């Protein structure tokens, strides 16, 4: 019974809930960035590089065996699909850049909030300070 109570305290704490929300938002954000990379950036990069589609780049190690009479593949070929690796690496770099940019933006907003000067003493405190200073003389 004690373990269930500990788990309940852990799950209800703000940190666990914040973490869960962060993971869900992060997964959705990752999908958005992946779409941005594959649907917008990579076609432009492919055109700049002469019409290259990175996901189709591969190195054939062994060709497929095809039956000459039926045209069916008897044995699948073996290929290194390094283009997909390039695509995934670019996805990671762009996602990491966007996350860095967002964290930097959030941190700068926090610093602006911290940099705001604290409000000065109230009128009552000023008056009491003046009375105190007058009594000292």
Secondary structure as GFF3:
##gff-version 3
##sequence-region A 1 137
A	DSSP	alpha_helix	2	12	.	.	.	ID=ss1
A	DSSP	alpha_helix	14	36	.	.	.	ID=ss2
A	DSSP	pi_helix	37	41	.	.	.	ID=ss3
A	DSSP	alpha_helix	42	48	.	.	.	ID=ss4
A	DSSP	three_ten_helix	54	56	.	.	.	ID=ss5
A	DSSP	beta_strand	59	62	.	.	.	ID=ss6
A	DSSP	beta_strand	65	66	.	.	.	ID=ss7
A	DSSP	beta_strand	73	75	.	.	.	ID=ss8
A	DSSP	beta_strand	78	80	.	.	.	ID=ss9
A	DSSP	alpha_helix	82	115	.	.	.	ID=ss10
A	DSSP	alpha_helix	123	136	.	.	.	ID=ss11
###
